[in-house]
Amino acid sequence: MTYKLFSTCILSKGYNISLIIDIQRDSYFKIPNSLYDILCNNELLDFDSINEFYNNNKIIREYFTFLKENELIFECDEQTGKNFPPLETHYKIPSKISNIVIEVSNTLEANSINKFINDNEVFGLTLIYYNVLENITDFIEALNDSILRDIKILYPYNEDYKNVIKLKNENLRISNLIFYNCPNITKEYEDIYFSQKNISSFKFCGSIENYFTVNKELYLESLNHNSCLHKKISIDKDGFIRNCPSMPQHFGNIKDTSLENALNHPDFRKYWNVNKDIIEVCKDCEFRYICTDCRAYTERTHFEEDIDLSKPLKCGYNPYTNEWAEWSTNPLKQKAIEYYGMQELVKKDA
């Protein structure tokens, strides 16, 4: 009796442990590297033969039970197995830009943004407000005839927050609304979140947390490209056009440079294909295909010419020990923390 791993169950090998990433059920399973090797070296799994090869080791039987109970394998013979080819791993989307991030200011005009969104088939927009603005409704309504499918809003908490909630409820394309600088609020709304985090700039971005998003699109993009910067464009609070509001290089200002011209700058795509298989430390991490990245804030330890291939600064995971720790108090990160002026983010009580 032989078995085969479902094609939607993807293997990711780390330094000490590996993952089976189930992109159909949006979940993952930690496995020993020894099981990873068995699954990689056997397209068809004959556990009787494998068990015999390993001298009837009880661990092999435990592996089989684990795979069966979690429905990661299915029974099939060699001929039937040919009908289940591996997952196609190319990642292609028709749009030139998939997402745009905007730090909203009073001087930002929606008309030029709207045209760029439609011309480049942008489907995702993130709006970040650092101040309470009277024209939030006007800006959103100006995008009503765009092809946007998804809008996320970060907004400072204030006494008028229920009007912003009303705006979300009246606009089905607003998928997430996050209020920050909040008091301790216990009310719950669908797709509306209240954070006590104090946000005053985009330095809040780039944290790698101990939870991961698992889906086919993220896996394929992470496998082939940079999960943060690929097909992304942003406008910072001063109007400068960047890959991300925190990236050091800008490509002109929205006042005198079109988003289209910025997109065509030879350096704009510099980081698009820097995936985690070539980023230091990340390349040895089992989570690299379900984790986000940050090129704006890194440990600044590894460069190839002008490409920063260092580990994200705000990641506290060590794939060589499989332990999580508070990133901001790591002595090896202090030089980079000072470089970015992030001393206020260091946890004093850690």
C-alpha positions in Angstrom: 0.0 0.0 0.0 1.5 3.3 -1.1 0.6 6.9 -0.3 1.3 10.4 -1.7 1.5 13.8 -0.1 -1.2 16.1 -1.3 0.1 18.7 -3.8 -1.3 21.5 -1.7 0.9 20.4 1.2 4.2 22.2 0.7 7.5 21.3 2.4 9.7 24.0 3.8 13.0 22.9 5.4 14.6 24.8 8.2 17.9 24.5 10.0 16.6 22.2 12.7 12.9 21.6 11.9 10.7 21.7 8.8 7.1 22.6 8.0 4.3 21.1 6.0 2.4 24.1 4.8 -1.2 23.2 3.9 -2.2 26.0 1.6 -5.7 24.5 1.0 -6.6 24.5 4.7 -4.5 27.6 5.6 -2.5 25.9 8.2 0.9 24.4 8.9 2.5 21.5 10.8 6.0 21.4 12.3 7.9 18.2 11.4 11.4 16.8 12.1 13.9 17.2 9.3 14.1 13.4 9.1 10.5 13.3 8.0 11.1 16.1 5.5 13.9 14.0 4.0 11.6 11.0 3.7 8.8 13.0 2.0 11.3 14.7 -0.4 13.0 11.4 -1.4 9.9 9.4 -1.9 7.3 10.6 -4.5 5.3 7.5 -3.5 5.4 6.6 0.2 5.6 2.9 0.8 5.8 2.9 4.6 6.4 -0.9 4.8 9.5 -0.5 2.7 10.6 2.7 4.5 10.0 1.0 7.9 12.1 -1.9 6.8 14.9 0.4 5.5 15.0 2.0 9.0 15.0 -1.4 10.8 11.4 -1.2 11.9 12.0 2.0 13.8 8.8 3.0 15.7 9.4 6.6 14.7 8.5 5.7 11.1 5.2 4.3 12.3 4.6 7.5 14.3 5.3 9.5 11.2 2.7 7.5 9.2 0.1 7.9 11.9 0.7 11.7 12.1 0.4 12.1 8.3 -2.8 10.0 8.1 -4.5 11.6 11.1 -3.9 15.1 9.8 -5.0 14.1 6.2 -1.8 15.1 4.7 -1.4 12.0 2.5 -3.8 9.9 0.5 -3.7 6.3 -0.7 -2.8 5.7 -4.3 -0.8 3.5 -6.6 2.0 4.6 -9.0 -0.3 4.9 -12.0 -2.9 6.9 -10.1 -0.2 9.1 -8.6 0.6 10.4 -12.1 -2.8 12.1 -12.2 -1.7 14.4 -9.3 1.1 16.5 -10.5 3.0 18.9 -8.2 1.6 22.4 -7.6 2.4 25.0 -10.2 4.7 27.4 -8.4 4.8 30.4 -10.8 3.4 33.6 -9.4 1.8 35.9 -12.0 -0.7 38.7 -11.6 -1.7 40.9 -14.6 -1.4 44.3 -12.8 1.8 46.3 -12.8 1.2 47.2 -9.2 -0.9 45.2 -6.8 -1.0 47.5 -3.7 -0.5 51.1 -2.9 0.3 52.5 0.6 -0.4 56.1 1.4 0.4 58.2 4.4 -2.5 60.6 4.0 -2.0 64.3 4.3 -4.3 67.3 3.7 -2.6 68.2 0.5 -3.0 64.8 -1.2 -5.3 64.8 -4.2 -7.4 61.7 -5.0 -7.8 62.3 -8.7 -4.2 61.4 -9.8 -4.2 58.5 -7.4 -7.5 57.2 -8.9 -6.1 57.4 -12.4 -2.9 55.5 -11.5 -5.0 52.8 -9.7 -7.2 52.2 -12.8 -4.3 52.5 -15.4 -2.2 49.9 -13.5 -5.1 47.6 -12.2 -4.2 48.2 -8.6 -6.5 46.1 -6.4 -5.3 46.9 -2.9 -5.0 50.2 -1.0 -3.8 51.0 2.6 -4.4 54.4 4.0 -2.6 55.5 7.1 -3.7 58.6 9.0 -1.5 60.2 11.6 -4.0 63.0 12.3 -7.7 63.3 12.5 -8.8 64.8 9.1 -12.1 66.2 8.2 -11.9 65.0 4.6 -11.6 61.3 5.2 -15.0 60.7 3.6 -14.2 62.9 0.6 -11.0 61.0 -0.2 -12.7 57.6 0.0 -15.7 58.7 -2.1 -13.3 60.1 -4.7 -12.1 56.5 -5.3 -15.6 55.1 -5.8 -15.2 54.7 -9.5 -11.8 53.0 -9.2 -11.2 49.3 -9.7 -10.0 48.8 -6.1 -11.2 45.6 -4.5 -9.7 46.1 -1.0 -9.1 49.1 1.2 -7.4 49.0 4.7 -7.4 52.1 7.0 -5.3 52.9 10.0 -6.8 55.8 11.9 -6.1 57.5 15.2 -8.7 56.9 17.8 -10.8 59.9 18.7 -14.3 60.7 20.1 -15.7 60.7 16.7 -14.6 57.2 15.9 -18.2 55.9 15.3 -18.4 58.1 12.2 -15.3 56.4 10.7 -17.0 53.0 11.5 -20.1 54.3 9.7 -17.9 55.1 6.7 -16.6 51.5 6.7 -20.0 50.0 6.9 -21.1 52.1 3.9 -18.1 51.1 1.8 -17.9 47.4 1.2 -14.4 47.7 -0.2 -13.1 48.7 3.2 -12.0 45.3 4.5 -10.2 46.4 7.6 -10.3 49.4 9.9 -7.7 49.7 12.6 -7.9 52.4 15.3 -4.7 53.0 17.2 -3.7 55.0 20.3 -6.9 53.6 21.8 -8.0 53.4 25.4 -8.9 49.9 26.6 -11.9 49.2 24.5 -13.9 46.0 24.9 -16.4 46.5 22.1 -16.1 44.1 19.2 -16.9 44.9 15.6 -16.4 42.7 12.6 -13.1 43.6 10.8 -12.6 46.6 13.1 -9.7 46.5 15.5 -8.7 48.7 18.4 -5.0 48.9 19.3 -3.4 50.6 22.2 -0.2 50.9 20.2 1.1 54.5 20.0 1.8 55.2 16.3 3.3 58.5 15.1 5.2 57.3 12.0 5.8 54.3 9.8 8.5 53.0 12.1 5.8 50.8 13.6 6.0 48.6 10.5 8.2 45.6 9.9 7.5 43.5 13.1 7.8 39.8 12.6 5.4 38.2 15.1 4.9 34.6 16.3 1.8 34.1 14.1 1.7 33.6 10.4 -0.7 34.0 7.5 -1.0 30.8 5.4 -2.6 30.9 2.0 -1.7 30.0 -1.6 -1.2 33.6 -2.8 1.2 34.5 0.0 3.2 31.3 -0.4 3.7 31.7 -4.1 4.6 35.3 -3.9 7.1 34.6 -1.0 8.6 31.7 -3.0 9.2 33.9 -6.1 9.5 37.4 -4.8 9.8 39.7 -1.9 6.6 39.4 0.1 6.7 43.0 1.3 7.9 45.1 -1.7 6.9 43.1 -4.8 4.5 45.2 -6.9 4.0 47.7 -4.1 4.3 51.5 -4.3 3.8 54.1 -1.6 3.4 57.8 -1.0 4.8 59.0 2.4 3.4 61.9 4.5 5.6 64.4 2.7 4.5 63.3 -0.8 7.7 61.3 -1.6 7.1 58.2 -3.7 8.9 55.1 -2.4 8.6 51.3 -2.4 7.5 51.6 1.2 7.1 54.7 3.3 10.1 53.7 5.4 12.5 52.8 2.6 15.4 55.3 2.3 15.3 55.9 -1.4 12.6 57.9 -3.0 11.7 58.4 -6.7 10.4 61.9 -6.7 7.6 63.8 -5.1 3.9 63.5 -6.0 3.9 67.3 -6.5 6.1 67.1 -9.6 6.6 63.4 -10.4 3.9 61.0 -11.6 3.5 57.6 -10.0 4.0 56.1 -13.5 7.4 57.8 -13.9 8.5 56.7 -10.4 7.4 53.1 -11.3 9.6 53.2 -14.4 12.7 54.3 -12.5 15.4 51.6 -13.0 15.9 51.2 -9.2 12.2 50.9 -8.3 12.1 47.1 -8.8 15.5 46.6 -7.1 14.1 44.5 -4.2 11.1 42.9 -6.0 12.8 39.5 -6.4 14.8 39.4 -3.2 13.0 36.5 -1.6 13.8 34.9 1.8 15.9 32.1 0.2 18.7 34.7 -0.2 18.2 36.7 2.9 20.6 36.0 5.7 19.2 33.8 8.5 15.8 33.8 6.9 17.2 31.4 4.3 17.6 28.8 7.1 14.2 29.4 8.6 11.3 27.0 8.2 8.8 29.9 8.3 10.3 31.8 5.4 7.4 31.1 2.9 4.6 32.1 5.3 6.3 35.1 6.9 6.4 38.7 5.8 9.7 40.6 5.2 11.0 44.1 5.9 13.8 45.7 3.8 13.4 49.1 5.4 14.6 48.0 8.8 17.2 45.3 8.9 20.2 44.2 11.0 22.5 45.8 8.4 25.0 43.0 8.4 25.0 41.6 4.9 25.1 43.6 1.6 25.7 42.5 -2.0 26.7 45.8 -3.7 23.7 48.1 -2.8 21.3 45.3 -2.0 20.6 44.7 1.7 20.2 41.0 2.4 20.3 41.2 6.2 17.7 39.7 8.5 14.7 41.9 9.3 15.6 43.9 12.4 12.3 43.4 14.2 12.3 39.6 14.1 13.1 37.9 17.3 13.1 34.3 16.0 16.3 32.2 15.9 16.0 29.3 13.5 19.2 27.8 14.9 17.7 27.4 18.4 14.0 27.6 17.4 13.4 30.1 20.1 11.5 33.5 20.1 12.9 36.4 22.0 12.2 40.2 22.3 14.0 41.7 19.3 14.5 45.1 20.7 16.7 44.0 23.7 19.0 41.8 21.6 22.5 43.2 22.1 23.5 42.3 18.5 20.7 44.6 17.2 21.5 47.7 19.2 23.8 49.2 16.6 21.0 49.0 13.9 18.4 50.2 16.4 20.6 53.3 16.9 21.1 53.7 13.2 17.3 53.9 12.6 16.7 56.1 15.7 14.4 53.5 17.2 15.6 53.7 20.8 12.1 54.6 21.9 10.9 51.1 20.7 13.3 49.2 23.1 11.3 47.5 25.8 12.7 48.8 29.1 11.1 46.0 31.2 12.2 43.1 29.0 
